[in-house]
Every structure is written in structure tokens, then in C-alpha cells.
Amino acid sequence: MQIGSVKLPSPFAIAPMAGMTDSAFRRLVKRHGGCGLVVTEMVSSEGLVRGIDRTLEYAEYTEEERPISIQIFGGDPDKMAAAAQIVEGMGADIVDVNMGCPVPKIAKHNAGCSLMREPEQAASVINAMTRAVKIPVTVKMRAGWNDAERNAPRLAKMVEDAGAAAIAVHGRTAAQSYSGSADWELVARIADDVRIPVFGSGDCVEPEQIVDKLRSGVDGVLVGRGVLRNPWILAQAEELAAGRPARDVTLDDRGRFLLDYIDMLKHERVDETRATSHDKWIVNKLRALASWYTKGLDNGSHLRTAINSAGSLDQLREIILNFFSPARFVLHV
Ligand SMILES: Cc1cc2nc3c(=O)[nH]c(=O)nc-3n(C[C@H](O)[C@H](O)[C@H](O)COP(=O)(O)O)c2cc1C
């Protein structure tokens, strides 16, 4: 699997998720294996061009994350080209354009999924970017804006002609948000129609589903919420695809992941103008992850409630140890 000149060690990747896929999380998932590409949370082209500290923070990454794609959003070709140059200057391997975000705050500025409603403008953005940088420019889109405008197949061809090096398609419309299910037939049709690699995205929560989707004709699979529930899912999919049994993940492994995540977040640089302290920021990050991570776990709702009530990092660690390694507490009494 290759995007432009960038070789991916696996066709499975962590989907970009605002608020969730920070550098620490991406590194941890990558360390568990099976991950061919990581993508940052979406970053504002406007903020990049204006050099806003908080924006730059979202674009930060470490060497161990390579190959790394930085995802930007915006609708103005010149600004997107300038932002792509900044991303290239930051050393990213790939710059990705968000054409899938349905959130009004983004979409109303002619960015995110609303770009899909103006395919000529979307193609101009890609054209300006590909002329401005040497690194591959990729596009992440949805099936379309709504059921009456499922234009991903046409837009895919247009952005390919404009120089895009790969496309990712989340098989839902913006109007669907996360309801219904992703249309993987549409994604496979697009993969068949264009020459550049196509990633599919949507609804893979078991490693078997990732392998099935890969066999449906796409070149790669982006996994979002499935990774938040099970950070080992890409490694398990890689094992299954190679004909080996998928590894077991123990309760202890799951607890260790959260503790490692806390430790790594402690070492992250955070914007000093944040309203909350570094520790409080970490507690909030763990709360956000817990709402996904606890799904499907026995007594997961208890863990979620406990994490939501934690006021300090010490409390958080104790709750995690208590839940995932109860034997430790038995030994101590
Ligand atoms: C919390 C959350 C944040 C997301 N943020 C982004 C984003 O910043 N950029 C983007 O292109 N997609 C974003 N997505 C969409 C995902 O990348 C993915 O396409 C979608 O969730 C479907 O895949 P899944 O079913 O594997 O989660 C986000 C999804 C979630 C759940």
C-alpha cells in the first residue's frame, strides 16, 4: 500500500477523530501494532496560516508516528495551499483535506462536508494544494451531503484529476451524521472507478469486519470508533489477514493502556492559555475516551461513572487499577 511515494506498512489506519486522536493516543495505538497510517485531528487552515498556538498544537506529532498525515480544513484554495505548505514545512508525510465534517461550525464556512456541495470549488482547493506542495495531498469525504446529493463517486474522480494521491470515504451522508450504516458498496464502487488508492471508513468494531471490508475491494480501511473501543483492533485485523488467530486482550492489558495514556499525556506540551490545569485537561481526556472504551465491557457503565466522578489523576489511576486489576487490592487488604 502506497500513497504517492509514501509506503504504508499496513492497509489499516486510525481514522482522524477530533478530540480523541491526539499524538499520545496515536503513539499508543501504533505501539500495539497493525497500524499503517495515523491522521491528526482536523486542524484549521485559517489557524495554521495565522500561526495560532492552539491550532499548531493539534498538528504536532512525534517521529514514531510516521508515516503521519495532518488533516486540515478550510474552503479557500489560496489559504489551503498556504496551510499545506506549513504542514509540509512541519515535516508531515501527507496532508489530508477534510471534506466530511458535518458540524455546522465547520460546514458553514464552506469547509468540511459543505465542500462536497461545491465540487468545482473542492477541486480548486486540491488543485491549489497539489501545486503548492510536494507531499501527497489526500481527501477524506462522506458519501455526499444528503440522500439527494450522494456525489462522492463524481467528486472522487474530480479530486483525482486535480492531483489527489488517495481518497478516504466514510459511507454516510452529512445528513445521516452517525445514524444508519455506512454504505460500503458505494465505497467499493469508487475504489473500482479511480486509479488512486481508496480507504473505506465506517462501522468496523470487530477485527473480522476490517478484514472483510479490505476484501470488498478497497485498498485500505480507516477505523475510528472501533479503535476507541479496542486499541488492539488494527493489530488483531493484521493477524487475521495473515491467517493467524487474533491476539487476546486481557483486562490487565486494557487497564495498562489507560495508565500509559495518562503517563504520556502528562508529558504533552499544552497551550498555557488553556482555562483548565494540565491535570484537569488529562481527566477530561480520559472521560472522553472512557465513553467509548467502556462500551461492551462487563460493568463498563460503572467504570464510566467512576471515571466521570474522578477529580484528580491519583483518583483516576486508583479507579482504573481497581477496575482492571482488582487482585492488586485484594492483596493489599
Ligand atoms: C469523535 C469523532 C471525531 C471525528 N473527527 C473527525 C475529524 O476530525 N476528521 C474527519 O475526517 N473525520 C472525523 N470523524 C469521522 C471518522 O474519521 C470516521 O470516518 C467515522 O467515525 C466513521 O468511522 P467509524 O465507524 O470507524 O468510527 C470523527 C468521528 C468521531 C466519532
Ligand as a Chemical Component Dictionary entry (heavy atoms), coordinates in Angstrom:
data_LIG
# 
_chem_comp.id                   LIG 
_chem_comp.type                 NON-POLYMER 
_chem_comp.pdbx_formal_charge   0 
_chem_comp.three_letter_code    LIG 
# 
loop_
_chem_comp_atom.comp_id 
_chem_comp_atom.atom_id 
_chem_comp_atom.alt_atom_id 
_chem_comp_atom.type_symbol 
_chem_comp_atom.charge 
_chem_comp_atom.model_Cartn_x 
_chem_comp_atom.model_Cartn_y 
_chem_comp_atom.model_Cartn_z 
_chem_comp_atom.pdbx_ordinal 
LIG C1  C1  C 0 -15.438 11.677 17.933 1  
LIG C2  C2  C 0 -15.221 11.697 16.449 2  
LIG C3  C3  C 0 -14.468 12.709 15.882 3  
LIG C4  C4  C 0 -14.237 12.725 14.491 4  
LIG N1  N1  N 0 -13.443 13.702 13.946 5  
LIG C5  C5  C 0 -13.121 13.657 12.621 6  
LIG C6  C6  C 0 -12.171 14.567 12.073 7  
LIG O1  O1  O 0 -11.608 15.422 12.772 8  
LIG N2  N2  N 0 -11.910 14.468 10.735 9  
LIG C7  C7  C 0 -12.508 13.526 9.935  10 
LIG O2  O2  O 0 -12.234 13.478 8.732  11 
LIG N3  N3  N 0 -13.372 12.638 10.440 12 
LIG C8  C8  C 0 -13.684 12.679 11.762 13 
LIG N4  N4  N 0 -14.517 11.724 12.282 14 
LIG C9  C9  C 0 -15.059 10.665 11.389 15 
LIG C10 C10 C 0 -14.156 9.417  11.455 16 
LIG O3  O3  O 0 -12.873 9.675  10.932 17 
LIG C11 C11 C 0 -14.782 8.212  10.709 18 
LIG O4  O4  O 0 -14.811 8.482  9.327  19 
LIG C12 C12 C 0 -16.198 7.908  11.185 20 
LIG O5  O5  O 0 -16.263 7.908  12.594 21 
LIG C13 C13 C 0 -16.694 6.543  10.655 22 
LIG O6  O6  O 0 -15.812 5.531  11.030 23 
LIG P1  P1  P 0 -16.042 4.578  12.338 24 
LIG O7  O7  O 0 -17.406 3.981  12.223 25 
LIG O8  O8  O 0 -14.912 3.593  12.229 26 
LIG O9  O9  O 0 -15.949 5.463  13.551 27 
LIG C14 C14 C 0 -14.787 11.715 13.663 28 
LIG C15 C15 C 0 -15.549 10.706 14.257 29 
LIG C16 C16 C 0 -15.759 10.671 15.620 30 
LIG C17 C17 C 0 -16.573 9.546  16.214 31 
# 
loop_
_chem_comp_bond.comp_id 
_chem_comp_bond.atom_id_1 
_chem_comp_bond.atom_id_2 
_chem_comp_bond.value_order 
_chem_comp_bond.pdbx_ordinal 
LIG C1  C2  SING 1  
LIG C2  C3  SING 2  
LIG C2  C16 DOUB 3  
LIG C3  C4  DOUB 4  
LIG C4  N1  SING 5  
LIG C4  C14 SING 6  
LIG N1  C5  DOUB 7  
LIG C5  C6  SING 8  
LIG C5  C8  SING 9  
LIG C6  O1  DOUB 10 
LIG C6  N2  SING 11 
LIG N2  C7  SING 12 
LIG C7  O2  DOUB 13 
LIG C7  N3  SING 14 
LIG N3  C8  DOUB 15 
LIG C8  N4  SING 16 
LIG N4  C9  SING 17 
LIG N4  C14 SING 18 
LIG C9  C10 SING 19 
LIG C10 O3  SING 20 
LIG C10 C11 SING 21 
LIG C11 O4  SING 22 
LIG C11 C12 SING 23 
LIG C12 O5  SING 24 
LIG C12 C13 SING 25 
LIG C13 O6  SING 26 
LIG O6  P1  SING 27 
LIG P1  O7  DOUB 28 
LIG P1  O8  SING 29 
LIG P1  O9  SING 30 
LIG C14 C15 DOUB 31 
LIG C15 C16 SING 32 
LIG C16 C17 SING 33 
# 
